[in-house]
Amino acid sequence: MIALEMLKEGLRRSMYPPGSKSQLPTTVWAVDDRTGVVYEARITNVRTSEFHGYPVQETDPLKSEILRKWQKRAPTQ
């Protein structure tokens, strides 16, 4: 359930690469606000909209950009 909620939050915050040609992006990023771990989910089955997620490596240069955008696009309360 947590993974599904993180995927939905990543979609709500538009945390995917620009220029997606389909209605559903093939990659979505999310951050676990409890632990600060950055995750990347990639679509594995387009017909069923199934994604597989995994943590982004600490050494990945994209990690800091994802964290910055995640905070910038945080929902207002």
Stockholm file with secondary structure:
# STOCKHOLM 1.0

chainA/1-77         MIALEMLKEGLRRSMYPPGSKSQLPTTVWAVDDRTGVVYEARITNVRTSEFHGYPVQETDPLKSEILRKWQKRAPTQ
#=GR chainA/1-77 SS CHHHHHHHHHHHTTCSCSCCSSSSCSEEEEECTTTCCEEEEEEEETTTTEEEEEECCTTCTHHHHHHHHHHHTCCCC
#=GC SS_cons        CHHHHHHHHHHHTTCSCSCCSSSSCSEEEEECTTTCCEEEEEEEETTTTEEEEEECCTTCTHHHHHHHHHHHTCCCC
//
